[in-house]
Each structure stands twice: as C-alpha cells, then as structure tokens.
Amino acid sequence: MFSAQKKARLALGALLTGGALLLAGCASNDPLDSGSSPDNDAIVIGSQAYYSNEIIAEIYAQALEAEGFTVERKFNIGQRDAYMPSIENGEIDLFPEYTGNLLQFYNPDTTATAPDDVYNELAASLPVGLTVLEMASATDQDSYNVTAAFAEKYGLESLDDLSEVTEQITLGGAPELEERPYGPSGLADAYGVQVNFVATGDTTVEDLIAGTVNIANVYSADPRIQTEDLVTLDDPQSLFLASNVVPLVNADVADQIADVINTVNAKLTPEGLVALNVESTVDQSSPEAIAKDWLAENGLN
C-alpha cells in the first residue's frame, strides 16, 4: 500500500490532469521536469550528472521495475546543492548517495571516518522525512593505490603493510594532499610510515605507472584501478573518510522498496563498481545496458 503522501499526490494529480494536458506541448530545460505528466504512484529516482552515479540509479530503477514498481527517472540533475531540495521536499523518492560526503553536507564538523560510524551518524543527522537504507560495501572515496607489481614485491594488501617496504616511499596526488589530514602526516600518525610527497595533479595515475611515485591517491571507484592493474590498499585505521554507496530515501516509501534496494546494495562491491565504471568509460556502454547486464549476472532481474 502506498503512503498517505503518495495518496495525496494521486489526488492532486487527478485535479491537475487537465492543466497538464494543456501544458503538454511546452518544453522545459529543467532536469527535474520530465516533460510529461507524472505517475503519482511512481517511485521517483534521481541521479547526479556523473556516469557512475547514474549507473547505480539505473540499477535501482530496473530492480524495482522487475518487482512490479512503476519508476520515474530524473537523472543527471547536477551536484548535491542542485538536487537536495528536491529530495527534501519529496519530489524525488530515491537517490544513490555516498555516506561520508552526505554526512559532511549535513554535519561539516563531523570527526567520524570509519564506515559504521559514518553511517550511524549520517542516519541521525538527516532531516525529518528522509532516511537511508543499507549501505553497500562499494565506495567512491579517497584511497591509496600501488601497482600490482609493487604490491607483489612487498606483499602489500593494507596500509599497515607499508612498514615492510624497504625503499623510499613516494606519495603522489593533488597538491592539496600534502596538507590534508590523510596525507603524509596522516600516514605517519596512523601507520608509522614516512613518505616523500610529489604533487602529481592530473597525472597521478600515469606517474604511478611510470614509477615516478610508488603510492598514489586515487578515488576508489576510478576505472583505471582495473584497466591499469592497480591495487587499492585497505585502510584498517580509517584514515580516509568512508564514503559507501547508500540509498537516500523518502521515509514514506522506504518500507516499500527496502527489500529490493537492500538486496541490490548487498551485491554492489568496490571491485564491482569499478568494473561498472569501466563498462561506461572504456566499453562506452549505456547505463541502461550496464544495469541490465549487472542485474542478470547477479540474479536480480
């Protein structure tokens, strides 16, 4: 059964049908305007103007449709300041978000970094009417990476293992990384590792492959982690702010869609998200095709 808010939308939709028909020929450049009369029983799903986020949103959409839900897509809206008002006022019911970044949006002074701490604080920081479903293990956050050859040479799986490296460790990343709490000083404090720093900027991955640096700050969902055979080192001390994929949901529909979306998120892994992004950036597949194939591979369609 749909909630009272959804029923109210349905009643309002009936009153506005005549007006919507009159305006059907009018064009709009607003990404929140689908250009057609809304289905007021539909689950409205949004996405950022970011290929990885749109893929996740499309997976959610197709998973819900496979279970008989009607879905309305409002993708490519923009960044957080652009779409949050539409989530908070109920125009959008479901949005793939990221725990750490969203927590900082609501609580800029947070000191939480570990995945569960971030998730729990986020759930407590959301405004009335919003909630989060279960987070995925997949992340899109800062991480430290080495080449597969370097990892094999020293048996590296975790940042803890860097203490076994016998050569000088040189860290590459954006210039501001040098002063970030998870930069050289953070590695020293959390892991007892001393590193040199080189500002590599846009060529960080290229410099890592070339050996100019031997550890690099790369976003954990970057497709080059797969295509360039990089190894993401685990961060057991939670040096980085965890930013797991998490569904941000209108509380009125949360119970109706939770089983479907939580099942999807349980199968969305860090390596899996990287692979999805490779399909988009390298294979040039559409979000619709990527989502369809992923759901089939995971037995969810």
C-alpha positions in Angstrom: 0.0 0.0 0.0 1.2 3.5 -0.8 1.6 6.1 2.0 -0.7 9.0 2.8 1.8 11.3 1.0 1.7 9.2 -2.1 -2.2 9.1 -2.0 -2.2 12.8 -1.7 0.0 13.1 -4.8 -2.5 10.9 -6.6 -5.4 13.1 -5.7 -3.5 16.2 -6.6 -2.5 14.6 -9.9 -6.2 14.0 -10.8 -7.0 17.6 -10.2 -4.1 18.8 -12.3 -4.6 16.4 -15.2 -6.5 18.9 -17.3 -3.8 21.6 -16.7 -1.0 19.1 -17.5 -2.7 18.2 -20.8 -2.8 21.9 -21.8 0.8 22.3 -21.0 2.0 19.1 -22.6 3.4 20.9 -25.6 5.6 23.2 -23.5 9.3 22.4 -23.5 11.5 22.7 -20.4 15.2 22.8 -19.8 14.8 21.9 -16.1 16.3 18.4 -15.4 13.7 17.9 -12.7 11.0 18.3 -15.3 10.4 15.0 -17.1 8.3 16.8 -19.8 5.3 14.6 -19.2 2.5 14.2 -16.6 3.9 12.3 -13.6 2.7 9.0 -12.4 1.8 9.8 -8.8 2.2 6.2 -7.8 5.7 6.0 -9.3 8.9 5.8 -7.3 10.9 8.8 -8.5 14.6 8.1 -8.7 17.3 10.8 -9.2 21.0 10.8 -10.0 23.9 13.2 -10.2 25.3 14.3 -13.5 28.0 11.7 -13.1 28.2 8.4 -15.0 28.9 6.2 -12.0 26.0 7.6 -10.0 23.6 7.3 -13.0 24.6 3.6 -13.4 23.7 2.9 -9.8 20.4 4.8 -10.1 19.6 2.9 -13.2 20.3 -0.4 -11.4 17.9 0.7 -8.7 15.3 1.6 -11.2 15.4 -1.6 -13.2 15.5 -3.7 -10.0 12.3 -2.0 -8.8 10.6 -2.4 -12.2 11.4 -6.1 -12.2 9.5 -6.3 -8.9 6.4 -4.5 -10.4 7.1 -1.0 -9.3 6.4 2.0 -11.5 9.5 4.1 -11.7 10.1 7.7 -12.9 13.7 8.7 -13.7 15.0 12.2 -13.1 18.7 11.6 -13.8 21.7 14.0 -14.5 20.4 16.7 -12.1 23.8 18.0 -11.1 25.6 18.1 -7.8 24.3 18.0 -4.2 23.2 21.6 -3.9 21.1 21.2 -7.0 19.2 18.1 -6.1 18.9 18.1 -2.3 16.0 20.5 -2.2 14.0 18.1 -4.5 14.8 15.2 -2.2 13.9 17.1 1.0 10.6 18.3 -0.4 9.6 14.9 -1.6 9.8 15.4 -5.4 12.4 12.6 -5.5 11.9 9.4 -3.5 15.2 7.6 -4.0 18.8 8.8 -4.7 22.1 6.9 -4.7 24.4 8.8 -2.3 27.7 8.4 -0.5 27.8 8.2 3.3 30.8 10.3 4.1 30.1 13.1 1.6 26.5 13.3 2.5 27.3 13.3 6.2 29.7 16.3 5.6 26.8 18.0 3.8 24.6 17.9 6.9 27.4 17.9 9.5 30.5 19.6 8.2 32.3 19.3 11.6 32.0 15.5 11.8 35.0 13.6 13.0 33.7 10.2 12.1 35.7 8.3 9.5 35.0 4.5 9.9 32.2 3.1 7.7 29.8 2.1 10.5 30.4 5.3 12.5 29.8 7.5 9.4 26.7 5.5 8.5 25.2 5.8 12.0 26.0 9.5 12.4 24.5 10.1 8.9 21.3 8.3 9.8 21.0 10.5 12.9 21.8 13.7 11.0 19.2 13.5 8.3 16.2 15.9 8.3 12.7 14.6 9.2 11.2 12.8 6.2 14.5 11.3 5.0 16.2 8.0 5.8 18.9 5.8 4.5 18.7 2.1 3.6 21.6 -0.3 4.0 24.9 0.9 2.6 26.9 -1.1 0.1 30.5 -2.2 0.5 31.1 -0.3 -2.7 32.7 3.1 -2.2 33.7 6.2 -4.1 36.2 7.9 -1.9 39.9 8.7 -1.4 42.2 5.6 -1.4 45.8 4.8 -1.7 46.9 2.6 -4.6 50.0 0.9 -5.8 50.8 -1.1 -8.9 50.3 -4.8 -8.8 54.0 -5.4 -9.3 54.8 -3.2 -6.3 52.2 -4.9 -4.2 53.5 -8.3 -5.1 57.1 -7.3 -4.4 56.4 -6.4 -0.8 53.2 -8.4 -0.1 51.1 -5.3 0.2 47.4 -5.6 1.0 46.9 -2.9 3.6 48.4 0.4 4.5 49.7 -1.4 7.6 51.9 -3.4 5.3 53.8 -0.3 4.1 56.1 -0.8 7.1 57.6 -3.8 5.1 58.7 -1.6 2.2 62.5 -1.2 2.3 62.8 1.5 -0.4 61.8 5.2 -0.1 58.0 5.6 -0.4 57.0 8.5 -2.6 53.4 9.5 -2.5 51.7 11.2 -5.4 48.5 13.2 -5.5 46.9 16.6 -5.9 48.9 19.5 -4.4 46.5 19.9 -1.5 47.0 16.3 -0.4 50.3 17.4 1.2 48.3 19.3 3.9 45.3 17.0 4.1 44.9 15.0 7.4 45.1 11.8 5.4 48.2 12.9 3.6 51.8 12.4 4.6 51.2 13.4 8.3 48.2 11.1 8.5 50.2 8.1 7.1 52.9 8.8 9.8 50.4 9.2 12.6 48.1 6.3 11.7 50.5 3.8 10.2 54.0 5.0 11.3 55.0 5.4 7.7 57.2 8.2 6.5 56.8 9.3 2.8 58.1 11.8 0.4 55.4 13.8 -1.4 55.2 14.8 -5.0 52.4 16.9 -6.4 51.3 15.0 -9.5 47.9 16.5 -10.1 46.1 15.2 -13.1 48.9 12.8 -14.0 48.8 10.9 -10.7 47.9 7.5 -12.2 50.4 8.0 -15.0 53.2 8.8 -12.6 52.3 5.8 -10.5 52.6 3.5 -13.5 55.8 5.2 -14.7 57.4 4.8 -11.2 57.8 8.5 -10.5 55.8 7.7 -7.3 55.1 4.3 -5.8 51.9 5.1 -4.0 49.1 7.3 -5.2 45.9 8.9 -4.0 43.2 7.6 -6.4 39.4 7.6 -6.0 38.3 4.1 -5.1 35.8 3.8 -8.0 38.2 5.0 -10.7 38.0 2.7 -13.7 41.8 2.9 -14.1 42.2 0.7 -11.0 41.0 -2.2 -13.2 42.4 -1.1 -16.5 45.9 -0.3 -15.2 46.0 -3.2 -12.8 46.3 -1.2 -9.6 45.9 -2.5 -6.1 43.8 -0.5 -3.6 45.3 -0.8 -0.1 43.0 -1.5 2.8 42.7 1.3 5.4 42.1 -0.5 8.7 42.7 2.6 10.8 40.1 4.6 8.8 42.5 7.3 7.8 40.1 8.2 5.0 36.5 9.3 5.4 34.4 6.3 4.4 32.0 7.1 1.6 30.0 4.0 0.9 27.2 3.9 -1.7 24.0 4.4 0.3 20.3 4.9 -0.9 18.9 8.1 0.4 15.1 7.6 0.6 11.9 9.4 1.3 10.8 7.9 4.6 7.2 7.5 3.2 8.3 4.9 0.7 11.3 3.4 2.5 9.5 0.3 3.8 8.0 -0.5 0.3 11.3 -0.5 -1.5 13.8 -1.6 1.2 13.9 -5.3 0.4 14.6 -4.7 -3.3 17.2 -1.9 -2.8 18.9 -3.6 0.1 19.3 -6.8 -2.0 21.0 -4.7 -4.7 23.3 -3.0 -2.3 24.4 -6.2 -0.7 25.8 -7.3 -4.1 27.4 -3.9 -5.0 31.1 -4.3 -4.2 34.1 -2.0 -4.5 35.5 -4.1 -7.4 32.1 -4.4 -8.9 31.6 -0.7 -9.0 35.0 -0.2 -10.7 34.0 -2.8 -13.3 30.7 -1.0 -13.9 32.6 2.2 -14.5 35.0 0.5 -16.9 31.9 -0.6 -18.9 30.9 3.1 -19.2 34.2 4.8 -19.8 36.1 2.1 -21.8 33.4 0.0 -23.4 31.1 3.0 -23.9 28.0 1.0 -22.9 24.9 2.9 -21.9 23.7 3.0 -18.2 20.6 1.0 -19.3 22.6 -1.8 -20.8 25.2 -1.9 -18.0 22.4 -2.1 -15.4 20.5 -4.8 -17.3 23.6 -7.0 -17.6 24.6 -6.4 -13.9 21.2 -7.4 -12.6 21.2 -10.5 -14.8 24.7 -11.5 -13.7 23.6 -11.2 -10.0 20.2 -12.9 -10.5 18.2 -9.8 -9.7 16.2 -9.3 -12.9 
